[in-house]
Amino acid sequence: MEDILRPLYQERASREETLGVLLVEKHKAFSPSTDHFDVILFIIVEMAESPWQVKHYEFEDKKAALHVVNLQQLNEWLMLGSHRRVVDWVVNGKVLFDRNEFVESLKTRINDFPIAERKKKIGIEFAKLVRRFSDGKELYYAGHFLDAYNNIIHALHHLARLSVIEHGFYPEVTVWNQVKQIEPEIYKLYEELTSSDEPINKRIELLILANEFSMSLKTELGSRHLKDIMQTKTDAWSFFDLMEHPEMEDYKVDLGAMIEHLIEKEYVQVVRNETKGKGIFHRTYQFKN
């Protein structure tokens, strides 16, 4: 198969901006990991006009998909977990071309999962967990049980991914299989929500209590990345300044909910500053020592 597909990637491999080429083959009849294609050609480039290009091909009785991804897009996927199949492609794909051992160093990075990167991913997942749980709780008390269920199950997914990252692994597509081995108590929460014979409102009610407990346990861990940023200066931070910090780009959409959670749990304190409006104060924020 590699010989047949060589014309698709050989010319690209000769270009200076190409960092690596990987080949991923389908090994099962039903294969979501390859988008149901027989083979994936995954080409990583340093820069490109488009961050992600995909082309589909046919040969003999098979289908192939060629993905050309620039480095910025790849790093975003790895950080946000928004394209989890990519981790599998990089880790398990056959290396066809590797400029200056870029692909090997990328595999090492994924396997070693550097602490700084891990801390930021935990912050992102924790912020999403807080947002989804808050929305689910509000919908539950408003009587919208199906919508509440949807948000709570998403919150559990973020809790599961956070747990996997905490233990030094990238979350895979089969994240619940990972969690079952790493933190079985979180897996049990998922089972209770999805498999219990209790009415849906009772299941959600129990999960809200359990999830609040789990969130309390994970708050110190989940806020470390934000704490490191906020402690880079002694003055309190305005919300806008926090949003504008480059390290917050990946989870500023959930930052408001996270800040309010940290105030409630007494990790962050509000510092009020007078404005020109009588009785109106500008809220700024500091991490408590």
Buried (B, 14 or more C-beta within 10 A) or exposed (E): EEEEBEEBBEEBBEEEEBBBBBBBBBEEEEBEBBBEBBBBBBBBBBEBEEBBBEEEBEEEEBBBBBBBBBBEBBEBBBBBBEBBBBBBBBBEBEBBBBBEEBBEEBBEBBEEBEEEBBBBBBBBBBBBBBBBBBBBBEBBEEEBBEBBBBBBBBBBBBBBBBBBBBBEBBBBEEBBEBBBEBBEEBBEBBEBBEEEEEEBEEBBBBBBEBBEEBBEEBBEBBBBBBBBBBEEEEEBBBBEBBBEBEBBEBBBEBBBBBBEBBBEEEBBBEBEEEEEEEEEEEEBBBBEE
